[in-house]
Amino acid sequence: MGNKTLLYIGAGILLLIGICLFGYGILSVIGSTASPDKASWLGFGIVFALVGAVFLGAGILLIVRNQARGGAGSGDNVTYKIDLPSQTKIEEMKCRSCGAVSKRTM
């Protein structure tokens, strides 16, 4: 269970970094079109956007692989074994309030 949690935390961090880098890259590309003096920011914007897209893809991949690996019912099975005495009997009891029947081991 702890390993899954760490994978989700890592995926979340990758997604946040990816969103920030991708957003900054897009803003740099848009800002580079404002005037010819700012055209040098176009390359930086494209690189930041591509790196951000890679981080976003890695975060999404971690989430998808974590979901595929741990399907429903794949939790840890715990078996609790007890040693009962040889003269074990099951006794039926009735509730005084509602009349429900339950069984207990004696």
C-alpha positions as CSV (number, residue, x, y, z in Angstrom):
1,M,0.0,0.0,0.0
2,G,2.8,2.4,0.8
3,N,4.4,1.9,-2.6
4,K,1.1,2.9,-4.4
5,T,0.9,6.0,-2.3
6,L,4.4,7.0,-3.2
7,L,3.7,6.4,-6.9
8,Y,0.6,8.7,-6.7
9,I,2.6,11.4,-4.9
10,G,5.3,11.2,-7.5
11,A,2.7,11.4,-10.3
12,G,1.2,14.4,-8.7
13,I,4.5,16.2,-8.4
14,L,5.3,15.4,-12.1
15,L,1.9,16.7,-13.1
16,L,2.4,19.9,-11.2
17,I,5.8,20.5,-12.6
18,G,4.6,19.6,-16.1
19,I,1.7,22.1,-15.9
20,C,4.0,24.9,-14.7
21,L,6.6,24.2,-17.4
22,F,4.1,23.8,-20.2
23,G,2.2,26.9,-19.1
24,Y,5.4,29.0,-18.9
25,G,6.5,27.7,-22.3
26,I,3.1,28.6,-23.9
27,L,3.3,32.1,-22.3
28,S,6.9,32.5,-23.6
29,V,5.8,31.5,-27.1
30,I,2.9,34.0,-27.0
31,G,5.1,36.7,-25.5
32,S,7.8,36.2,-28.2
33,T,5.3,37.3,-30.9
34,A,4.7,40.7,-29.2
35,S,7.7,42.4,-30.8
36,P,10.6,41.5,-33.0
37,D,13.0,42.2,-30.1
38,K,11.5,39.4,-28.0
39,A,11.7,36.8,-30.8
40,S,14.6,35.1,-28.9
41,W,12.1,33.8,-26.4
42,L,10.4,31.6,-29.0
43,G,13.1,28.9,-28.7
44,F,12.9,29.0,-24.9
45,G,9.2,28.8,-25.0
46,I,9.2,25.8,-27.3
47,V,11.7,23.9,-25.1
48,F,9.8,24.7,-21.9
49,A,6.6,23.5,-23.5
50,L,8.1,20.3,-24.7
51,V,9.8,19.5,-21.4
52,G,6.5,20.3,-19.6
53,A,4.7,17.9,-22.0
54,V,7.2,15.2,-21.2
55,F,6.6,15.7,-17.4
56,L,2.8,15.7,-18.0
57,G,3.1,12.5,-20.0
58,A,5.3,10.8,-17.3
59,G,2.8,11.8,-14.6
60,I,-0.1,10.4,-16.5
61,L,1.8,7.2,-17.3
62,L,2.6,6.7,-13.6
63,I,-1.1,7.0,-12.8
64,V,-2.3,4.7,-15.6
65,R,0.3,2.0,-14.8
66,N,-0.5,2.2,-11.1
67,Q,-4.2,1.8,-11.8
68,A,-3.5,-1.2,-14.2
69,R,-1.2,-2.9,-11.8
70,G,-3.5,-2.7,-8.7
71,G,-6.9,-3.8,-9.8
72,A,-9.9,-4.3,-7.6
73,G,-9.6,-6.9,-5.0
74,S,-5.8,-7.0,-5.1
75,G,-5.4,-6.0,-1.5
76,D,-3.4,-7.9,1.0
77,N,-5.2,-11.0,2.2
78,V,-4.7,-11.5,5.9
79,T,-5.3,-14.9,7.4
80,Y,-5.8,-15.2,11.2
81,K,-5.4,-18.7,12.5
82,I,-6.4,-19.6,16.1
83,D,-6.1,-22.8,18.0
84,L,-9.4,-23.8,19.5
85,P,-9.7,-26.5,22.2
86,S,-10.9,-29.9,21.0
87,Q,-14.3,-29.6,22.8
88,T,-15.6,-26.5,20.9
89,K,-19.3,-26.2,20.7
90,I,-21.5,-23.6,18.8
91,E,-24.3,-22.2,20.9
92,E,-27.2,-20.3,19.5
93,M,-28.3,-17.1,21.3
94,K,-31.4,-15.0,21.0
95,C,-31.5,-11.2,21.6
96,R,-33.9,-10.2,24.3
97,S,-34.7,-6.9,22.6
98,C,-35.2,-7.7,18.9
99,G,-35.2,-11.5,18.9
100,A,-32.3,-11.8,16.5
101,V,-30.5,-15.1,16.5
102,S,-26.7,-15.3,16.6
103,K,-24.2,-18.1,17.1
104,R,-21.2,-18.1,19.2
105,T,-18.4,-20.6,19.9
106,M,-17.9,-21.9,23.3
